[in-house]
Amino acid sequence: MRRKETMSIRRRRSIFEIIGEYFESIEEMAEHLEETLIERPSWNQKTRTMEPLRDIMVTPTEVVITVDLPYTQENTIQVKPLDKSTIEISARMKRKIRFEDFGIIHHKGEFQTLHCRARVPVPVIMEKMETRLKKGILEIRLSRKHEYAIPMG
Amino acid sequence: MSKEVKIIEKKEIPAGAIMLFGFPDVGLVGVVAASHLISELNLIEVAYLDSRLLPPLIVLHEGLPHSSIRIFGNHNILLAVSETPLSADTIYPIIMYALIDWGKSKNVGMMISLSGIPIQERQDAQDLKVFASASSPDMLKIVQDKGIEILREGYMVGPQAIMLQTCARIGLPALTLLAECFLNYPDPEAAAEVLKELANITGVKVDVTKLLEKGEEIRLRARDVMRRTQQELAKMKKTQEYDIPVYVS
């Protein structure tokens, strides 16, 4: 039965769709590599944002994203899916943070928002997102989408 | 001491001191605890480490250059601390051996590494446990008598592993204190717990109230060091500490 479903899904996709998806995945991989390999500061003077620490864990049934959001106001936390594999997280801090607060005077600027994007490495059901904040750690749980299974035997 | 690493003394080093280590590791427990010890006990820089093996990096304080690995102290404590994560493959072992050799030459009475042990669902943990491992059965008994749980089986990865093994070999009493903590996020609460147990064992007491009050500020400030530490921990295969060991008798 499952094999028939898989076959029917495959029949609906044209070669152009498959090639399109292939290029899309290459683009995603390139973006991911750029994010991880290119050094950049953890703050942005232009957008007045600081990048929080985040972590992604994949389990057999769900993807758990955690984000460390110190100094933030709980009611300002926003979690937005940007597409099927990217989530944007932002939160306003309780007060403006300036470089001077850290003893730095050779940079100027102030920040009041923590902002980051998290790329989900496996298909998930974005609509089934659960969030909670505990001890300043935002936890986002997403159910995994198993698009097809390889039949045994 | 290795020819590649020099420890330059700036002050007279007391004999018989307790030597502590606070290096970047999981949850930055050691670094945060060390930083709090320095400010609460007004420890001063007594020595620093210089080596051509170190990356081309200095730490500027008040416009003046400082080594990223420094030793702070007073009449009875020596505290080795690094402000930046160090390379896992070559620098860590060489630096640890140099520091241990130096400590031995100063007749330190005991070495204690302050660090963390990551747990899943850390944000749900109410009371953080502190575990200990020791260089000898006598040291194990001391911590057990103080009511600290022993890390009985498992793997240990990082500078504390080198410290314990080396101290066991040379017969220098040593302990590693590991507070339950976040793996990838700075954890001031865990640092506070490790400092409480340090006081329990050595009598070196510090008030952790300020540390806990400043917890959010520390987490915000320590993001960059934590991020770079994560990269080194990955190279060091730190997650091996989660592995279940094969018992070889």
HADDOCK unambig.tbl for C-alpha pairs under 7 A between the chains (distance, minus, plus):
assign (segid A and resid 53 and name CA) (segid B and resid 185 and name CA) 6.99 0.50 0.50
assign (segid A and resid 53 and name CA) (segid B and resid 223 and name CA) 6.43 0.50 0.50
assign (segid A and resid 68 and name CA) (segid B and resid 185 and name CA) 6.92 0.50 0.50
assign (segid A and resid 70 and name CA) (segid B and resid 216 and name CA) 5.03 0.50 0.50
assign (segid A and resid 70 and name CA) (segid B and resid 219 and name CA) 6.36 0.50 0.50
assign (segid A and resid 70 and name CA) (segid B and resid 220 and name CA) 6.10 0.50 0.50
assign (segid A and resid 71 and name CA) (segid B and resid 216 and name CA) 5.76 0.50 0.50
assign (segid A and resid 134 and name CA) (segid B and resid 123 and name CA) 6.18 0.50 0.50
assign (segid A and resid 135 and name CA) (segid B and resid 123 and name CA) 6.11 0.50 0.50
